[in-house]
């Protein structure tokens, strides 16, 4: 469904040292630095997948989304998405995709949300019956009923993002590009957005590409991760494969009643009588670790868990020196 091969994109960034003299020099003769935002990026995505496209700030995530949504033209490479080249066939292509940028809006600021939706209906030439059916589904799943007659400028960020999701899906797109869709949202709004993404993926087989820094989005939504760093694809695999990579590393939380002596190894006291530390079962067995800790405290309870997804992603970033 989505085939990206060897995409490269560079930007020319003006360079100037501080100070008035340097500013005057800059007016006469500008110096530029070439920044390679994407460096031979390639991947394939099948219909119905939810893919987490992750990486640190400046890795190339948003640039990729802009290229495959047709906003930017790459320097080199090819891209075939449902039979279209995004930047060449833009007018026809955009009928089949929905795009949500967490810090951009496609709604008209001073008019009620429903007026924006009706304008989008005309722009995309959505048949009336399709529009009504989609509006009903979106209103129910995104809880928009109380928001449709409110001007966009009066909505909270979470309310506006739910309306943005609705706007992106009114025309029944086959692919949904989400760039930081939960940024700045509260817990309730994030849950609503995540539930909605699951619903449209399951019920309509909408393919979703999600860029996010919120690892709960990754854990709850995606079945595959593509890691990009410094413009290059560094890892492409399922979430389970990524977790298995760090499967021997776990967190152990010990609740104790009495402490016999001070610890002489790294450990974190998290709640009065609770201790937390990292263990690697490839280096030490659990019985050995428990025996050692019992020399220092009277153990009441032990809780052992795999690394949280946040810690796993941080380790990935460190491994690839991002």
N, C-alpha and C positions, 0 to 999 in steps of 0.2 A: 504493500500500500504506500509506504514512504521509503524511497530509496535515495539516500544522500551519498554522493561519491566525491571525495577529494575537494571539498569546499574550502577555499581560502579567501580570507577577507582582511585587508590591511587598511589602516587609517593614518592620515597625516596629522600629527599633533604639533602645534606651535610650541617652540622652546624659547624660554627667556629667563635670564638671571634676574635677581631682585635689584632694586635701585632705580633712580631716575635716569641715570645715564644709559643703563641697559634698556629702559623703556623707550628712550629716544632712538637708540640703535634699532630697536625692534620695529619702530615705525618706518625706518628707512630700508632695512634689510631683515627679513624674517628668516629664522632658522626653524627647521622642522625635524621631528623625529618620526620615523615610520614604526607604527605599532601593529604587530600581526595579531589581530583579534581571533582569527580562526586559521589553523594550520593543518590542511589536509584532513578535514573532518569527514568521516564516513560512518554511516550506520543504516540499518534497515529496521523498519517497524511494521508489524502485521496488524491487520484490522482487529479492533477490539482490545488491543493492549493498552494498559496504563503504564507509561514509562516515566520514571523520575529522572530528570536531567539535572544533575547536581554538580556543584563545584563552588569554590570560594568566590568572593567578589572579584570581578575583572577576569574571570576564567574564560568567558566567551558564551555564556548561556543565553543572555538576551540577544546577542548578535546572531546566534544560531536561529533563535525563534524569529527574528526579524527577516532573516534570509529565507527560511522555509515558509514564512507567511507572505512573502513577496514584497516586503517593505524595503529591503536592501538587495542590491545586486552584488553577488560575490565577484572577486577578481578572477577566480578559476573554479573549476569543478562543475558537476552536474547534479541535478535534483529532479527526480520524477515522483510526483505525488498524485495519486489517483489519475495518472495520465497527463498531468500538467507540469510545466516548468513554471514555478510560482511567479518569477519576475518577468516572464515573457507573456504568460497567459493570465495575467492578473485579473482582468475583468470577469472571465469565466471561472477562474479558480476560486475566487473569494466567495462564490455562491456555495461552495462545499466545505468551507472552514469557518470556525468561530475562534476569535482571539480575545483574551482578557489579559490586559496588563494591569498589575496591581496598583500602579501609580499613574495610570492614564484612564480617561473616560471616553466612552462612545455615546453617552447620553447628553442631551441638551440641558444645560445647567439651570435655566430659569423656567422650564416648563414641567408639568407633571410627567411622571415616568410613563404613563400610558400614552401620552402624546409622542414621546420618543419612540415607543414601541410601534405606534401606528406609522410614524415616518419611516422606520426601518422596514416595516411591511411593504411600503411603497417602493423603497430603494431596492429591496431584494425581490420585489414582485412576487410576494408570497401569496398563494391562493387563499381566499378568505377562510375556507374550511380548515386548511392546514394551520393558518394563523390562530384561529379560535381554539383548535385542539391543543396546539403547543402552548398557547397562553394559559389555558386551564391547567395543563400539566405543570408548567413552570410556576404558576401562582400557588398551586398546592404544595409542590415539593420544596419550593424556596420560601414559602410563607410570605407572599408578596401582596396579599389581598389588601392589607391596611396601608400599603405603600404606593400603590399604583396612581393615586390621585394627588400625591405629594410632589411638589417641585424638587428636583434633584438636589439643589443647593441646601435644602432643609433636612436632608437625610444624614444620618450618622455614617461613618465609614463602613461599618458592617452592613448596614441596610443598603448602602449604595453598591457594595460589592455583590450582594445577592441580586440586585437589579441588573448589574453589569452581566452577571452570569446568564440571566434571563435574556438580555439583549443579544448575547452571543449565540444563543441557541434557538431563537425564534424561527430561523429559516431552515431548520433541520440539517445542520452541518454534519458531515461524516467524521470530521477531525476537529478536536478542540485543543488549542494551544493556550496554556495557562502559565503566565509569567508572574510569579509571586502573588497568587490570588488571595492568600490569607494574611498578607503582610499588614500588621497593625490591627488585626481583628481581635475581638475578645473571644473567650472560650466558647460561648454560645454560638456566635457567628461562624467561627471556624468549624464547629461541629455541623452546622447547617450546610455549609459549603461542601464539606467532605461527604456528607450523606448524599447530597445532590449529585456529586461527581460519580459516586458509586451507582446511583439510580440510573442516570442516563447512560452509563457504560453498560450496565446489565440489561436494561430494557431496550435500548436503541443501538447497542454495539458501537457507540461513539468511541473512536480512538482518542486517547488523551496523552498529550505530552506536557508534563508538569515540571516547571523549575521552581525551586523553593529552598529556603534556608531553615524551614520548620520541619524538623525530622519526624514529628508526629504525622505530618502530611505523608511523608515517605512510608512510614510504618503502617499506616492505616489504609493507604490507597494503592501503592504501586506494587507490581509483581516483577519489575525489572528496573535496574539502575544503570544509567550511563553516566560515568564520571568524566568531566572535562576539566582540564587544568592548563593554564597558559596556552589556550587555544587548541589543545590536542586532546583527543579521546584517550583516556588512560585506562579505563575499565568498562566493560560491558557485560553484565551478568544479572542473574536473578538475585532478589533480596536474600533468599535462603543461602545462595552460594557465598554472598558477601559475609553473612553471619557465620557460616561454616569456616570461613577463612580465619576468624578470630574465636572459633568455638572452644578453644582450650582456655581462653581468658574469661574469668567470671568475677562477679563481685560477691563478697561474703559479708553478711551482717550478723554479728554475734551479740546477743543480749546476755548480760552477766549480772550476778548478784554481788560478788565480792572480787576486789582486785588485790592480788597478792604482792605484786612488785611492778615498778615502771617498765614499760615496753622498751626493748632495745632494737626494734625493727619498725619500719614505716607502717603506721596505722592511723586511722582517723576516728576520733571520738565524735559521734554525730548527734547523740541525744542522751547525755548523762551516763546511762548504763548500757549504751549501744556502741559497738565498734564496727567500722567498715574498712575493708581493704581489698585490694586486687589480688587475685590468685591465678596462677597458670598451672593447670593440671598436667601439662607436659613436663613440668620441672619438679613438681611436688605432688604427691597423692593427697587426697582430701583427709584421710586418717592422719597422715603425718602433720598436716597443717593444724588440724584440730588438737592433736596431742601437744603441739608446741604452744598453741594459744592457751590451753588448759593449765599450763605451767604458770601463767600470769593471772588468770581470772577463773572464777567459778562460773562455768557456762550454764545458762538456763535454756537458751534457744539459739538455733542456727538457721539462717535463711541464705540460700545460695541461688544466684540468678546469672543468666548470661548477660553480657555487656548490653547496656541500653543502646538503642540505635544511634543516639547522639554521640556516644563514646566511640562506637564503631566507625562512624563517618570521620570523626576527628582523627582516629588512627589511620584511616585511609589517606586523609590529607597529609599527615606527617610522613607516611610511607612514600608518597609521591612528591614530598617536599613542596607542598602547595602553601 
